Amino acid sequence: MTIVNGRWTGPILDNHFHLDRKHRFLDAALDFKRAGGTDLVLVHKPDFDNLPIEQDAWKAVYQDTIDMANEVRKELTLGVRVILGPHPATWVHQRQALGDELASELYCDAIDLAFEYCHQGDACAVGEVGRPHWQVEDEIWNRANELLSWTFRRAKKEGFALQLHVEGEGLSTYENLAKMADSEGLARSKLVRHHAPPDIDKDTTVGLVPSVVVGKGSVEEIMQNIGNCLDGFLMETDYMDDPRRPGAVLGPKTVPKRTQALVQAGLDEEQLMLIHHHLPEKIYGSQI
């Protein structure tokens, strides 16, 4: 039994977690563990003050993310999966500074390199990739969608999942991404929507995997929709490890706390194992 005296004692995975060795780093991961967490999905965190402008620089920042994952595994015995890729804002920033051609070339290089790390076993998926989640000119929006379509095509070829950071909260975004995936031959189940709202109804998510940012009120909405969520969902904080933005996202203890709140709200063992073990393993493969 993994629910004992009303508490979940099984695995607890945060599906989108950043670390920064210049800030809390291991202490943040330790907070997660002490709250009951067992597994992290560590996503590459861009440094917008020093973005890579050549492939060797991308290798260096990706390797640092991999090294941090290894340190967390060694020092804290947490399970850690790694996701590497160029944040959507990276291309927009570099397009403004370097022009479309060079910025797009750097983006493609970063994607190619991330897939290389996936094949080597150092990463399990590519992300967070996507398109601007803020208002931009039509030219930028259309070009970003071209690059995202290309990324879907690459994911289909390479056989790995993508973790997406996109705009909006409703059905239209899911439907648009599903249409794009279908046109590129990529299974919708290979798309994980990072920072998803807690509407996990299958009629909203249309086959994509929602990774719900579990803020206040999320437990209640999840429980309202759980009966029509056939393929499961993931839980995340989008913890940023950035003292300059303390209220921007959730703290490292949040997913363990919300997991216990879901138990109290009536979520059963089978559903919790799907969230924290079976679905991550299906999407990303076995724990590294």
C-alpha positions as CSV (number, residue, x, y, z in Angstrom):
1,M,0.0,0.0,0.0
2,T,1.3,3.5,-0.9
3,I,-1.4,5.4,1.0
4,V,-0.8,4.9,4.7
5,N,-2.9,6.7,7.3
6,G,-4.2,9.1,4.7
7,R,-0.7,10.0,3.3
8,W,0.9,9.1,0.0
9,T,4.2,7.2,0.6
10,G,5.0,6.4,-3.0
11,P,7.0,8.3,-5.6
12,I,6.5,12.1,-6.1
13,L,7.8,13.7,-9.3
14,D,8.1,17.4,-10.1
15,N,7.9,17.5,-13.9
16,H,9.5,21.0,-14.4
17,F,12.2,22.2,-12.1
18,H,15.1,24.5,-12.7
19,L,18.3,24.7,-10.7
20,D,21.1,27.3,-10.7
21,R,24.4,26.7,-9.1
22,K,24.8,30.4,-8.4
23,H,21.7,30.4,-6.2
24,R,20.1,27.7,-4.0
25,F,20.9,24.7,-6.2
26,L,21.3,21.7,-3.9
27,D,19.4,23.4,-1.0
28,A,16.4,23.8,-3.3
29,A,16.5,20.1,-4.3
30,L,16.9,19.2,-0.6
31,D,13.7,21.2,0.2
32,F,11.9,19.1,-2.4
33,K,13.2,15.9,-0.9
34,R,12.5,16.8,2.7
35,A,8.9,17.6,1.7
36,G,8.5,14.0,0.4
37,G,9.7,14.4,-3.2
38,T,11.6,11.6,-4.9
39,D,12.1,12.5,-8.5
40,L,12.9,15.7,-10.4
41,V,12.7,16.6,-14.1
42,L,15.5,19.1,-14.4
43,V,15.0,21.5,-17.3
44,H,17.8,23.6,-18.8
45,K,17.6,27.1,-17.4
46,P,18.7,29.8,-19.9
47,D,20.9,32.7,-18.8
48,F,19.4,35.6,-20.8
49,D,22.3,37.8,-19.9
50,N,24.7,35.4,-21.6
51,L,23.0,33.3,-24.3
52,P,25.1,30.9,-26.4
53,I,26.1,32.2,-29.8
54,E,27.9,29.0,-31.1
55,Q,27.4,25.3,-30.7
56,D,30.3,24.9,-28.3
57,A,28.6,27.4,-26.0
58,W,25.4,25.4,-26.2
59,K,27.4,22.3,-25.3
60,A,28.8,24.0,-22.2
61,V,25.4,25.1,-20.9
62,Y,23.8,21.8,-21.6
63,Q,26.7,20.0,-19.9
64,D,26.3,22.2,-16.8
65,T,22.7,21.1,-16.5
66,I,23.7,17.5,-16.8
67,D,26.5,18.0,-14.2
68,M,24.0,19.5,-11.8
69,A,21.7,16.5,-12.3
70,N,24.6,14.2,-11.4
71,E,25.4,16.2,-8.3
72,V,21.8,16.0,-7.1
73,R,21.7,12.3,-7.7
74,K,25.0,11.8,-5.8
75,E,24.4,14.2,-2.9
76,L,20.7,13.7,-2.3
77,T,19.9,10.3,-3.9
78,L,17.0,11.8,-5.8
79,G,16.0,10.5,-9.2
80,V,16.7,13.1,-11.9
81,R,15.7,13.2,-15.5
82,V,17.2,15.9,-17.7
83,I,15.5,17.9,-20.4
84,L,17.6,20.1,-22.7
85,G,16.6,22.7,-25.3
86,P,16.4,26.4,-26.3
87,H,13.7,28.3,-24.4
88,P,11.2,30.0,-26.7
89,A,12.4,33.4,-25.5
90,T,16.0,32.6,-26.5
91,W,15.3,32.7,-30.2
92,V,13.3,35.9,-29.9
93,H,16.1,37.6,-28.0
94,Q,18.7,36.4,-30.4
95,R,16.6,37.3,-33.4
96,Q,16.5,40.9,-32.2
97,A,20.3,40.9,-31.5
98,L,21.6,38.8,-34.4
99,G,18.9,38.7,-37.1
100,D,16.6,35.9,-38.1
101,E,19.0,33.8,-40.1
102,L,21.7,33.4,-37.4
103,A,19.2,33.2,-34.6
104,S,17.3,30.4,-36.4
105,E,20.6,28.6,-37.2
106,L,21.5,28.7,-33.5
107,Y,18.1,27.4,-32.6
108,C,18.4,24.5,-34.9
109,D,21.9,23.7,-33.7
110,A,20.6,23.7,-30.1
111,I,17.8,21.3,-31.0
112,D,20.1,19.0,-32.8
113,L,22.5,19.0,-29.9
114,A,19.7,18.3,-27.4
115,F,18.7,15.2,-29.4
116,E,22.3,14.0,-29.4
117,Y,22.3,14.1,-25.6
118,C,19.0,12.2,-25.6
119,H,20.5,9.5,-27.7
120,Q,23.5,9.4,-25.4
121,G,21.2,8.9,-22.4
122,D,22.2,12.1,-20.7
123,A,18.7,13.6,-21.4
124,C,15.3,12.2,-21.8
125,A,13.4,14.8,-23.9
126,V,13.8,18.2,-25.6
127,G,12.5,21.4,-24.0
128,E,11.3,23.7,-23.0
129,V,10.6,24.6,-26.6
130,G,7.6,26.4,-28.1
131,R,6.7,29.8,-29.3
132,P,6.2,33.2,-27.7
133,H,3.7,33.2,-24.8
134,W,3.5,37.0,-25.0
135,Q,2.2,39.4,-27.7
136,V,4.6,39.6,-30.7
137,E,4.4,40.8,-34.3
138,D,2.8,38.5,-36.8
139,E,6.2,38.0,-38.6
140,I,7.8,36.7,-35.4
141,W,4.8,34.6,-34.6
142,N,4.7,32.9,-38.0
143,R,8.4,32.3,-38.0
144,A,8.3,30.8,-34.5
145,N,5.6,28.4,-35.7
146,E,7.7,27.4,-38.7
147,L,10.6,26.5,-36.3
148,L,8.2,24.7,-34.0
149,S,6.8,22.6,-36.8
150,W,10.4,21.7,-37.8
151,T,11.1,20.8,-34.2
152,F,8.0,18.5,-34.2
153,R,9.4,16.9,-37.4
154,R,12.7,16.3,-35.7
155,A,11.0,14.8,-32.6
156,K,9.1,12.4,-34.9
157,K,12.4,11.3,-36.5
158,E,14.4,11.0,-33.3
159,G,11.7,9.4,-31.3
160,F,11.8,11.6,-28.2
161,A,9.2,13.7,-26.4
162,L,9.0,17.5,-26.4
163,Q,8.2,19.7,-23.4
164,L,6.4,22.8,-24.6
165,H,6.1,26.3,-23.3
166,V,3.3,28.0,-25.2
167,E,0.7,30.7,-24.9
168,G,-2.9,30.7,-23.5
169,E,-4.8,28.4,-21.3
170,G,-7.7,27.1,-23.3
171,L,-8.8,24.5,-25.9
172,S,-7.7,26.5,-28.9
173,T,-4.0,26.2,-28.0
174,Y,-4.2,22.5,-27.5
175,E,-6.1,22.1,-30.7
176,N,-3.6,24.1,-32.7
177,L,-0.7,22.1,-31.3
178,A,-2.5,18.8,-32.0
179,K,-3.1,19.9,-35.6
180,M,0.6,20.8,-36.0
181,A,1.7,17.4,-34.5
182,D,-0.7,15.5,-36.8
183,S,0.6,17.3,-39.9
184,E,4.2,16.4,-38.9
185,G,3.3,12.8,-38.1
186,L,4.2,13.2,-34.4
187,A,2.1,11.4,-31.8
188,R,0.2,13.8,-29.6
189,S,1.3,11.8,-26.6
190,K,4.9,12.9,-27.3
191,L,3.9,16.5,-26.4
192,V,4.0,17.6,-22.8
193,R,2.4,21.0,-22.2
194,H,4.5,22.6,-19.5
195,H,2.8,25.2,-17.2
196,A,-0.6,23.8,-18.1
197,P,-3.8,25.0,-16.4
198,P,-5.6,22.4,-14.2
199,D,-8.3,21.7,-16.8
200,I,-7.2,18.1,-17.5
201,D,-10.5,17.1,-19.3
202,K,-9.6,15.0,-22.3
203,D,-11.9,17.2,-24.4
204,T,-9.6,20.1,-23.7
205,T,-6.2,18.4,-23.8
206,V,-7.1,16.4,-27.0
207,G,-4.3,13.8,-26.6
208,L,-1.5,16.0,-25.4
209,V,-0.1,15.5,-21.8
210,P,-0.8,18.4,-19.5
211,S,1.9,19.2,-16.9
212,V,-0.2,21.2,-14.4
213,V,1.4,24.0,-12.5
214,V,-0.1,23.2,-9.1
215,G,-0.8,26.6,-7.7
216,K,-3.7,27.6,-5.3
217,G,-7.0,26.2,-6.4
218,S,-5.5,23.6,-8.7
219,V,-6.4,20.6,-6.5
220,E,-10.1,21.5,-6.6
221,E,-10.1,21.9,-10.4
222,I,-8.1,18.7,-10.9
223,M,-10.7,16.8,-8.9
224,Q,-13.5,18.3,-10.9
225,N,-12.0,17.1,-14.1
226,I,-10.3,13.8,-13.1
227,G,-13.3,11.7,-14.2
228,N,-12.8,12.8,-17.8
229,C,-9.0,12.6,-17.8
230,L,-8.3,9.3,-19.5
231,D,-4.6,9.5,-20.2
232,G,-3.3,11.1,-17.0
233,F,-1.5,14.3,-16.2
234,L,1.8,15.5,-14.6
235,M,2.5,17.9,-11.8
236,E,5.0,20.7,-11.7
237,T,6.2,23.9,-10.0
238,D,8.3,25.5,-12.7
239,Y,10.6,26.3,-9.8
240,M,13.2,28.8,-11.2
241,D,15.9,29.0,-8.5
242,D,16.0,32.8,-8.9
243,P,16.0,35.0,-5.8
244,R,15.1,38.0,-8.0
245,R,11.7,36.5,-8.8
246,P,10.5,34.9,-5.6
247,G,6.8,35.0,-6.4
248,A,7.0,34.3,-10.1
249,V,6.5,30.5,-9.7
250,L,6.0,27.9,-7.0
251,G,8.4,26.8,-4.4
252,P,10.2,23.4,-4.4
253,K,8.0,21.9,-1.7
254,T,4.7,22.5,-3.6
255,V,4.3,19.3,-5.6
256,P,4.7,17.0,-2.5
257,K,2.2,19.2,-0.6
258,R,-0.3,19.2,-3.4
259,T,0.1,15.4,-3.8
260,Q,-1.0,15.0,-0.2
261,A,-3.8,17.4,-0.8
262,L,-5.0,15.3,-3.7
263,V,-5.0,12.2,-1.4
264,Q,-7.2,14.1,1.0
265,A,-9.5,15.1,-1.8
266,G,-9.9,11.5,-2.8
267,L,-7.4,10.7,-5.6
268,D,-6.6,7.0,-5.4
269,E,-3.3,5.0,-5.6
270,E,-3.7,4.0,-9.2
271,Q,-4.1,7.6,-10.3
272,L,-1.2,8.8,-8.2
273,M,1.1,6.0,-9.5
274,L,0.1,7.1,-13.0
275,I,1.1,10.7,-12.3
276,H,4.3,10.1,-10.5
277,H,5.7,6.9,-12.1
278,H,3.9,5.2,-15.0
279,L,3.2,8.3,-17.1
280,P,6.7,9.8,-16.7
281,E,8.2,6.4,-17.6
282,K,6.0,6.1,-20.7
283,I,6.9,9.6,-21.9
284,Y,10.6,9.8,-20.9
285,G,11.7,6.2,-20.4
286,S,13.1,4.6,-17.3
287,Q,14.7,6.7,-14.6
288,I,18.2,7.8,-15.3
